[in-house]
């Protein structure tokens, strides 16, 4: 896997093999099993990137912290931040993407609420921008703002290699033992051309059922 031939996350997503197959699967008691294909994920990430630019008015290079836990929205907004040329950070952000209803919580930067409904439906909370995000185009409309994420792509590739992730791997993550990072849930399957399953009950039965080839956490 030679990730250095790709310049940015948008190119990786658009060149992903077999875009109709699963990319991110979540399996939690509150939401049940939800699966996003590469195409569905790409559309969601584009909406998030466009929203950062046109709804939140974020300029490229802005430090953005995505704090949506193990929802698939965490991955979508991480991707959107990188596609729009912003920096994913854990400390001192200028913009925070938080669960709907928490946008008024104190913290650094401006907070914007996103629904964690399993199907992405707005919750109608104060400070929530979910409805505006859903109205954004499914394609990234500002190609001049492509980010150059060469370093983070190579870091994700090396991080995965050190943990035994192979090309095309279906990665299982036990969320009881792992915290979301810049690499998981979305960058790791992206740079390895694979997929990922997130669950808080990753037992042998689920590993077999989901055809997981590599378990982390």
C-alpha positions as CSV (number, residue, x, y, z in Angstrom):
1,X,0.0,0.0,0.0
2,X,1.7,3.2,-1.2
3,X,-0.3,5.9,0.4
4,X,2.2,8.6,-0.8
5,X,0.7,8.6,-4.3
6,X,-2.4,10.3,-2.9
7,X,-2.4,13.9,-1.9
8,X,-5.6,14.2,0.1
9,X,-8.5,12.4,1.7
10,X,-11.0,13.4,-1.0
11,X,-8.8,11.6,-3.6
12,X,-8.6,8.5,-1.5
13,X,-12.3,8.4,-1.0
14,X,-13.0,8.9,-4.7
15,X,-10.5,6.2,-5.8
16,X,-11.7,3.7,-3.2
17,X,-12.2,0.2,-4.7
18,X,-15.8,-1.0,-5.0
19,X,-17.6,2.1,-3.5
20,X,-20.8,0.2,-3.0
21,X,-19.4,-2.2,-0.4
22,X,-19.4,-1.6,3.4
23,X,-17.0,1.0,4.7
24,X,-18.1,1.7,8.3
25,X,-20.4,-0.5,10.3
26,X,-21.6,0.4,13.8
27,X,-23.4,-2.1,16.1
28,X,-24.6,-0.6,19.4
29,X,-27.7,-1.4,21.6
30,X,-29.1,2.2,21.3
31,X,-29.0,2.3,17.5
32,X,-28.8,-1.3,16.3
33,X,-26.6,-2.2,13.3
34,X,-26.0,0.6,10.8
35,X,-23.8,0.2,7.8
36,X,-22.4,3.0,5.5
37,X,-21.1,2.1,2.0
38,X,-18.1,4.1,0.7
39,X,-20.6,6.1,-1.5
40,X,-22.9,6.9,1.4
41,X,-19.9,7.9,3.6
42,X,-18.4,10.0,0.8
43,X,-21.7,11.9,0.4
44,X,-21.9,12.5,4.2
45,X,-18.3,13.7,4.4
46,X,-18.9,16.1,1.5
47,X,-22.0,17.5,3.2
48,X,-19.9,18.0,6.4
49,X,-17.0,19.7,4.4
50,X,-19.4,22.0,2.6
51,X,-21.1,22.8,5.9
52,X,-17.8,23.7,7.5
53,X,-17.2,26.1,4.7
54,X,-20.7,27.6,4.1
55,X,-22.7,27.1,7.3
56,X,-20.0,27.5,9.9
57,X,-17.8,29.7,7.7
58,X,-14.6,27.9,8.6
59,X,-11.5,28.9,6.6
60,X,-8.9,26.2,5.6
61,X,-6.3,25.6,8.3
62,X,-8.7,26.2,11.2
63,X,-8.2,23.9,14.2
64,X,-11.3,21.7,14.5
65,X,-12.2,19.2,17.2
66,X,-14.7,16.5,16.5
67,X,-16.2,15.2,19.7
68,X,-19.1,12.9,18.6
69,X,-17.9,9.7,20.3
70,X,-18.4,6.3,18.5
71,X,-21.2,7.5,16.3
72,X,-20.6,7.1,12.5
73,X,-21.0,10.9,12.6
74,X,-17.5,11.1,14.2
75,X,-16.0,9.6,11.1
76,X,-18.0,11.7,8.7
77,X,-17.0,15.0,10.4
78,X,-13.4,14.0,10.8
79,X,-13.4,13.4,7.0
80,X,-15.2,16.6,6.4
81,X,-12.7,18.6,8.4
82,X,-9.8,17.1,6.5
83,X,-11.5,17.4,3.1
84,X,-12.1,21.1,3.7
85,X,-8.4,21.6,4.5
86,X,-8.7,22.0,8.3
87,X,-6.6,20.6,11.1
88,X,-8.0,17.9,13.4
89,X,-7.0,18.7,17.0
90,X,-7.8,17.5,20.5
91,X,-6.8,20.7,22.3
92,X,-7.4,24.4,21.8
93,X,-9.8,24.2,18.8
94,X,-11.4,27.2,17.2
95,X,-14.4,25.1,16.2
96,X,-15.9,22.1,18.1
97,X,-18.4,19.7,16.6
98,X,-20.4,18.2,19.5
99,X,-23.6,16.2,20.0
100,X,-26.9,18.1,19.5
101,X,-27.9,19.7,22.8
102,X,-24.3,20.2,24.0
103,X,-23.5,23.3,21.9
104,X,-24.0,25.5,24.9
105,X,-21.5,23.7,27.0
106,X,-18.4,25.6,28.0
107,X,-15.2,24.9,26.3
108,X,-12.6,26.4,23.9
109,X,-13.8,27.6,20.5
110,X,-17.3,27.8,19.0
111,X,-19.5,24.7,19.4
112,X,-21.9,23.4,16.8
113,X,-24.4,20.6,17.5
114,X,-24.9,17.5,15.3
115,X,-27.6,14.9,15.8
116,X,-26.5,11.5,16.8
117,X,-29.7,9.9,15.7
118,X,-28.9,6.6,14.1
119,X,-30.2,7.8,10.7
120,X,-28.9,11.3,11.1
121,X,-32.2,13.0,11.6
122,X,-32.3,16.4,13.2
123,X,-33.3,16.6,16.9
124,X,-34.3,20.2,17.0
125,X,-31.9,21.2,19.7
126,X,-30.7,24.8,20.2
127,X,-27.5,25.4,18.4
128,X,-27.9,22.3,16.2
129,X,-27.0,22.6,12.5
130,X,-28.0,19.1,11.4
131,X,-30.8,20.3,9.1
132,X,-28.5,22.8,7.4
133,X,-25.9,20.1,6.9
134,X,-28.4,17.7,5.3
135,X,-29.2,20.5,2.7
136,X,-25.6,20.7,1.5
137,X,-24.5,19.2,-1.8
138,X,-23.3,15.5,-1.9
139,X,-20.0,16.6,-3.6
140,X,-17.2,18.8,-2.3
141,X,-17.8,22.1,-4.2
142,X,-14.6,23.9,-3.3
143,X,-11.8,22.0,-4.9
144,X,-9.5,25.0,-4.6
145,X,-9.6,24.3,-0.8
146,X,-8.3,20.7,-1.1
147,X,-6.2,19.9,1.9
148,X,-2.8,18.3,1.6
149,X,-2.9,15.6,4.3
150,X,0.2,13.7,3.1
151,X,1.6,13.5,6.6
152,X,-1.5,12.3,8.4
153,X,-2.2,9.7,5.7
154,X,1.3,8.3,6.0
155,X,1.0,8.3,9.8
156,X,-2.2,6.4,9.6
157,X,-0.7,3.8,7.3
158,X,2.3,3.3,9.5
159,X,0.1,3.1,12.6
160,X,-1.9,0.4,11.0
161,X,1.1,-1.6,9.8
162,X,2.5,-1.6,13.3
163,X,-0.8,-3.2,14.5
164,X,-1.0,-5.8,11.8
165,X,-3.6,-4.2,9.6
166,X,-3.3,-5.5,6.0
167,X,-4.5,-4.3,2.6
168,X,-8.3,-4.7,2.4
169,X,-8.7,-5.6,6.1
170,X,-12.1,-5.6,7.8
171,X,-11.1,-4.1,11.1
172,X,-13.0,-4.7,14.3
173,X,-12.8,-2.1,17.1
174,X,-14.0,-2.9,20.6
175,X,-15.1,0.5,21.7
176,X,-15.0,-0.5,25.4
177,X,-11.2,-0.5,25.2
178,X,-10.5,2.2,22.7
179,X,-11.1,5.9,22.2
180,X,-11.7,7.6,18.8
181,X,-8.5,9.0,17.4
182,X,-7.6,10.8,14.2
183,X,-6.9,7.3,12.7
184,X,-10.0,5.5,13.8
185,X,-12.8,5.2,12.9
186,X,-12.2,6.5,9.4
187,X,-8.6,7.1,8.3
188,X,-7.5,3.5,9.0
189,X,-9.9,1.7,6.7
190,X,-9.5,4.5,4.1
191,X,-5.7,4.2,3.7
192,X,-5.8,0.4,3.7
193,X,-8.7,0.1,1.3
194,X,-10.7,-1.9,3.8
195,X,-13.6,-1.4,6.2
196,X,-14.3,-1.1,9.9
197,X,-16.8,-2.4,12.5
198,X,-17.4,-0.5,15.7
199,X,-19.1,-2.4,18.6
200,X,-19.1,-2.5,22.4
201,X,-19.7,-6.3,22.3
202,X,-17.0,-7.5,19.9
203,X,-17.2,-11.2,20.8
204,X,-16.2,-14.2,18.7
205,X,-19.8,-14.5,17.3
206,X,-19.8,-11.0,16.0
207,X,-16.3,-11.3,14.6
208,X,-17.4,-14.3,12.6
209,X,-20.7,-12.8,11.6
210,X,-19.1,-9.6,10.4
211,X,-16.2,-11.4,8.7
212,X,-13.7,-9.3,10.6
213,X,-10.1,-10.1,9.8
214,X,-8.2,-7.8,12.2
215,X,-9.3,-6.9,15.8
216,X,-7.9,-3.8,17.5
217,X,-8.6,-2.8,21.1
